[in-house]
């Protein structure tokens, strides 16, 4: 009996897109495309088991060994620094981590900058690198409201198209780092399940190269 490769996929459009890449690589699991509420799908023939998890949880499943490999945004890897191998930039789910504020924003260097964000570590590391004192305000949703209500001076958040910012009269002032989906791997699995992982990695790398 072949050893199962356990794969954590992020729920949503990104996970569906990435699954198609895995399928092309020979790790198909037809039941995953059925319309149901199941979270775990396996194909014994291909020795692969997939499960859908919240995007921000993928790295935890991989780090803890519940999944051998997974797909996580670079934002999650930078924010939580999980102890995993980052094997490949899949060049999908592309966006950027940016600083945004009201259009008339001017930084007052006489006091700490008030920064609203879900990504507190990314924000702290960025402002430390530019030598700016900040006051972090951790929020979990609707970050764009913070500068409008004068809760913060700026926000640090993921920007894809910028439409939400424009609709709220905000604009990007700095790009901190480009973000995309990454293939990550549990360190122990990389050693003990190396053969299927290398096969998958090779195919995915070739698919990414062809997309250019």
C-alpha positions as CSV (number, residue, x, y, z in Angstrom):
1,X,0.0,0.0,0.0
2,X,1.3,3.4,-1.0
3,X,1.9,6.1,1.7
4,X,-0.8,8.8,1.5
5,X,0.3,12.3,0.8
6,X,-1.8,14.7,2.9
7,X,-2.5,18.0,1.3
8,X,-4.1,21.1,3.0
9,X,-5.8,23.3,0.4
10,X,-7.1,26.8,1.2
11,X,-10.9,27.0,0.8
12,X,-12.2,29.2,-2.0
13,X,-11.1,30.2,-5.5
14,X,-7.4,29.9,-4.8
15,X,-7.7,26.4,-3.5
16,X,-9.8,25.3,-6.5
17,X,-7.2,26.8,-8.9
18,X,-4.3,25.2,-7.1
19,X,-6.2,21.8,-7.0
20,X,-6.3,21.9,-10.9
21,X,-2.5,22.3,-10.9
22,X,-2.2,19.3,-8.6
23,X,-4.6,17.3,-10.8
24,X,-2.4,18.1,-13.9
25,X,0.6,16.8,-11.9
26,X,-1.1,13.4,-11.6
27,X,-2.5,13.9,-8.0
28,X,-6.1,13.9,-9.0
29,X,-9.0,13.2,-6.7
30,X,-12.3,13.3,-8.6
31,X,-14.5,13.4,-5.5
32,X,-13.2,16.8,-4.6
33,X,-15.2,18.3,-7.5
34,X,-18.5,16.8,-6.3
35,X,-21.0,19.3,-4.9
36,X,-21.1,18.5,-1.2
37,X,-20.0,19.8,2.2
38,X,-17.3,17.2,2.8
39,X,-13.9,18.5,3.9
40,X,-11.7,15.5,3.3
41,X,-11.3,13.7,0.0
42,X,-9.0,10.8,-0.9
43,X,-7.9,8.8,-3.9
44,X,-6.1,5.6,-2.8
45,X,-5.0,4.9,-6.3
46,X,-3.0,8.1,-6.5
47,X,-2.2,7.9,-2.8
48,X,-3.4,11.4,-2.1
49,X,-5.7,12.9,0.5
50,X,-6.9,16.5,0.3
51,X,-8.7,18.6,2.9
52,X,-10.1,22.1,2.7
53,X,-9.1,24.4,5.6
54,X,-9.3,28.2,6.3
55,X,-6.5,29.8,4.3
56,X,-4.8,31.3,7.4
57,X,-4.8,27.8,9.0
58,X,-3.0,25.9,6.2
59,X,0.5,26.6,7.6
60,X,-0.5,25.3,11.1
61,X,-1.7,22.0,9.6
62,X,1.6,21.7,7.7
63,X,3.9,22.8,10.5
64,X,2.2,20.4,13.0
65,X,2.3,17.5,10.5
66,X,-1.4,16.9,10.0
67,X,-0.7,17.8,6.4
68,X,2.5,17.0,4.5
69,X,2.2,19.9,2.1
70,X,-0.1,22.8,1.6
71,X,-0.6,26.1,-0.2
72,X,-0.4,29.3,1.8
73,X,-0.1,33.0,0.9
74,X,3.2,34.7,1.5
75,X,1.4,37.1,3.9
76,X,0.6,34.2,6.2
77,X,4.2,33.0,6.1
78,X,5.6,36.4,6.9
79,X,3.1,37.1,9.6
80,X,3.3,33.8,11.5
81,X,6.8,32.5,10.4
82,X,5.8,28.8,10.6
83,X,8.6,26.3,10.8
84,X,8.1,24.8,7.3
85,X,9.9,24.6,4.0
86,X,8.8,27.0,1.3
87,X,9.2,25.0,-1.8
88,X,7.8,27.1,-4.7
89,X,6.2,30.4,-5.6
90,X,3.0,29.2,-7.5
91,X,2.7,32.7,-9.1
92,X,-1.0,32.8,-8.4
93,X,-3.2,34.6,-5.8
94,X,-1.1,37.6,-6.7
95,X,-1.5,40.8,-4.7
96,X,0.6,43.0,-2.4
97,X,0.9,44.1,1.2
98,X,0.7,47.8,1.3
99,X,0.4,50.9,3.4
100,X,-2.7,53.0,2.6
101,X,-4.2,56.1,4.0
102,X,-6.6,59.0,3.2
103,X,-5.5,60.9,0.1
104,X,-4.5,64.0,2.1
105,X,-2.4,62.1,4.6
106,X,0.8,63.7,5.7
107,X,3.0,61.8,8.2
108,X,3.6,63.8,11.4
109,X,7.1,62.6,12.6
110,X,6.6,64.3,16.0
111,X,4.5,61.4,17.3
112,X,4.1,57.7,16.7
113,X,2.2,56.7,13.6
114,X,-1.1,55.0,14.3
115,X,-1.3,51.8,12.2
116,X,-4.4,49.7,11.9
117,X,-3.8,46.1,10.6
118,X,-4.5,42.4,11.0
119,X,-0.8,41.8,10.1
120,X,0.9,43.2,13.2
121,X,4.2,41.4,12.7
122,X,4.5,42.5,9.1
123,X,3.7,46.1,10.0
124,X,6.1,46.1,13.0
125,X,9.0,44.6,10.9
126,X,8.4,47.1,8.1
127,X,8.3,50.2,10.3
128,X,11.3,49.0,12.3
129,X,13.2,48.7,9.0
130,X,12.4,52.3,8.1
131,X,13.0,53.5,11.7
132,X,9.5,54.8,12.4
133,X,7.9,54.6,15.8
134,X,4.3,53.2,15.5
135,X,1.3,52.5,17.7
136,X,-0.3,49.3,16.4
137,X,-4.1,48.9,16.5
138,X,-4.9,45.2,15.8
139,X,-8.2,44.8,13.9
140,X,-9.8,41.7,12.4
141,X,-12.0,43.1,9.7
142,X,-13.0,46.2,7.7
143,X,-9.6,47.8,8.2
144,X,-10.4,50.5,5.7
145,X,-12.8,52.2,8.2
146,X,-10.0,53.0,10.7
147,X,-8.5,56.0,9.0
148,X,-11.9,57.4,8.0
149,X,-13.0,57.4,11.6
150,X,-9.5,58.7,12.7
151,X,-8.9,55.6,14.7
152,X,-5.6,55.3,12.7
153,X,-3.4,57.3,10.4
154,X,-2.7,54.5,8.0
155,X,-3.6,50.8,7.4
156,X,-1.4,47.9,6.5
157,X,-3.4,45.4,4.5
158,X,-3.5,43.2,1.4
159,X,-4.3,45.1,-1.8
160,X,-5.5,43.2,-4.9
161,X,-7.2,45.6,-7.2
162,X,-7.4,48.7,-5.0
163,X,-11.2,49.1,-5.6
164,X,-12.2,48.9,-1.9
165,X,-9.6,51.6,-1.1
166,X,-10.8,53.9,-3.9
167,X,-14.4,53.5,-2.8
168,X,-13.4,54.6,0.7
169,X,-11.3,57.5,-0.5
170,X,-8.0,55.8,0.5
171,X,-4.9,55.3,-1.6
172,X,-1.7,53.2,-1.4
173,X,1.3,55.1,-0.2
174,X,3.9,52.3,0.0
175,X,4.1,48.7,-1.2
176,X,5.7,46.6,1.6
177,X,6.0,43.3,-0.2
178,X,4.5,41.4,-3.2
179,X,2.3,38.5,-2.1
180,X,1.5,35.2,-3.9
181,X,0.6,31.6,-3.1
182,X,3.4,29.3,-2.0
183,X,3.8,25.6,-1.8
184,X,4.9,24.7,1.7
185,X,6.0,21.4,3.2
186,X,6.4,19.8,6.6
187,X,10.1,19.4,7.3
188,X,9.8,15.7,8.5
189,X,7.5,14.8,5.5
190,X,10.0,16.3,3.1
191,X,12.5,13.6,4.3
192,X,10.1,10.6,4.7
193,X,7.8,11.3,1.7
194,X,10.3,12.8,-0.5
195,X,9.5,10.8,-3.7
196,X,5.9,12.0,-4.2
197,X,6.7,15.5,-3.0
198,X,9.6,15.9,-5.5
199,X,7.3,14.5,-8.3
200,X,4.6,17.0,-7.4
201,X,7.2,19.9,-7.1
202,X,8.7,19.2,-10.4
203,X,5.4,19.2,-12.2
204,X,4.2,22.4,-10.5
205,X,7.4,24.1,-11.2
206,X,7.1,23.2,-14.9
207,X,3.4,24.4,-14.9
208,X,4.5,27.8,-13.4
209,X,7.3,28.2,-15.9
210,X,4.9,27.6,-18.8
211,X,2.5,30.2,-17.5
212,X,5.1,33.0,-17.9
